[in-house]
Amino acid sequence: MGLNDNAWSLLFNKYKIIDKIEKSGSFIITADQIREFREPRLMTKFDHKANLPKLFAENNLSILPISRGEYIISSFSAYKEFDEPTKLIERVSIPEYIQSLMPDFIFSETIALNCAKACGILSDFLEDEAIVSTVSGRMGSGNFDFNIQTKTGIKSICVNNSQIEIDAAYEGVEYLSLFEAKRELSNDFLIRQLYYPYRTWENKVNKQVKTVFLVFTNGVFYLYQYKFDDPKDYNSLRLVKQKNYIISTQINLSDVEHILKTTNTIEEPDIAFPQANNMSRIINLLELLYEKSLSKEDITAEYLFDERQTNYYTDACRYLSLIDKDISDGINFEISDYGKYIFSQSYKQRQLLIVKQILKHKVFSEVLKLHLQSGEMPNMKTIVNIMKNSNLYNVKSDSTYERRASTVSGWVNWILSIIED
């Protein structure tokens, strides 16, 4: 049991939290009460539903701050799943005179936001003029009330000067746009991260307030604009706009064809053939491991994976020889020496080196060749036949071959997606 799980278990037992929620629908707990067992800042920050402690998850509970020193626990519908991003990606370039902003140096949300502004992404997405960076950081929310959905119906909540944090705000002629920024790809987000700043500022300016979620990984900016149809309804948000932008690498078809022709295939490693078809998430995981090693539990929580998905994605990275697994003290993962080398290169070179790691494996090399020859992805039967002739480790049943074939098409499609001509 993790430290948060253990501390919350003690708190739930001491204050009979489940019983009181069943009787009154909610329970208010103070920071001082939480501090009896662990620091509140560690006990109350759950940006994604999968981060919730075990007792919260088992009882369909969430927690929201209502003042500087109080939180309310109930069966809130506190999270929203991201809509599937559009497949369209617009290419942008960092201005030539900017030397300190490069894709391989973007290691924080703040730098990602600065880069998005420099590339013209924010002006394009926000559709506003004369954008200026304004308020950011921690501040008080002021006082407001709102309604939120629970499993037993609508509940009214009063907020009295809770602490909020705004990653960035950009004000132009028409709008004030409030940003929440992340560097990890995930399936959902805590609505509060957009809603509390929105309610704090909607009555302070006489122009429309936009709420925007920005996710940056591997040179790609995913932007989601949400609108609260009813300002007093926490759950009334809807997606009104979504666009993706990628920093130009000037990778040409000839670059990929050169790698395909000059890369020798290797013997298949004694590692399960990957069942992780989202290369963007694989690279995002590598970016985080480039900064620090992570335990299996860290990865499961960070990525909203279940344990099986964590195994799939870490095995995929190991299959490409880009991370190492250490079982001397639990299960921990760190980027391999070659992985460190790849992520120390320029953005273009990094992408091409990852392509090379993929094409060292016969099945991916053969499928890419067929695609380039015919102009379309080979069908599943063809991919499975190539897999069966590639001496894959411990893949036996037809159903397993078919499931893993989606990884082959997913990775080959990723290679094709980075070609710019």
PEWOBEL-V255561 format. One line per field, one symbol per residue. ss: DSSP state (H for helix, E for strand, C for the rest). psi: psi as a letter, one per 30 degrees, with the letter a starting at -180 (. if undefined). Layout:
ss->???
psi->???
This chain:
ss->CCHHHHHHHHHHHHHCHHHHHHHHCCEEEEHHHHHCCCCHHHHCCCCCHHHCCHHHHHCCCEEEECECCEEEEECECCEEECCCCCCCCEEECCCCCCCCCCHHHCCCHHHHHHHHHHCCHHHHHHCCCCCEECCCEEEECCEEEEEEEECCEEEEEEEECCEEEECEEEECCCEEEEEEEECCCCCEEECHHHHHHHHHHCCCCCCEEEEEEEEEECCEEEEEEEEECCCCECCCEEEEEEEEEEECCCCCHHHHHHHHHHCCCCCCCCCCCCCCCCHHHHHHHHHHHHHCCEEHHHHHHHCCCCHHHHHHHHHHHHHCCCEEEECCCCCEEEECHHHHHHHCCCHHHHHHHHHHHHHCCHHHHHHHHHHHHHCCCCCHHHHHHHHHCCCCCCCCCHHHHHHHHHHHHHHHHHHHHCCCC
psi->kleeeeeeeeeeeegheeeeeeefflkkkleeeeffflkefffgjifleffkleeeefghllkkkfafgklkkahkiflkkklkllfkkkklkkkefjffjkefgjgleeeeeeeeeefgeeeeefhllhkkkcklaklkfaklllkkklfgakkkkkkjhlklkkelkkkaeeljkkkkklfkklflljeefeeeeeeefegflhlkkkkkkkkkkhgkkjkkklkjejfgjeggklkfkklkkkkkfhkleeeeeeeeefkkllkklhkkkkiifjfeeeeeeeeeffellkleeeeeeegglleeeeeeeeeeeeeghflkkjgeiajlklkleeeeeefflleeeeeeeeeeeeffkeeeeeeeeeeeefglklleeeeeeeefgghkkhjeleeeeeefffeeeeeeeeeeffkf.
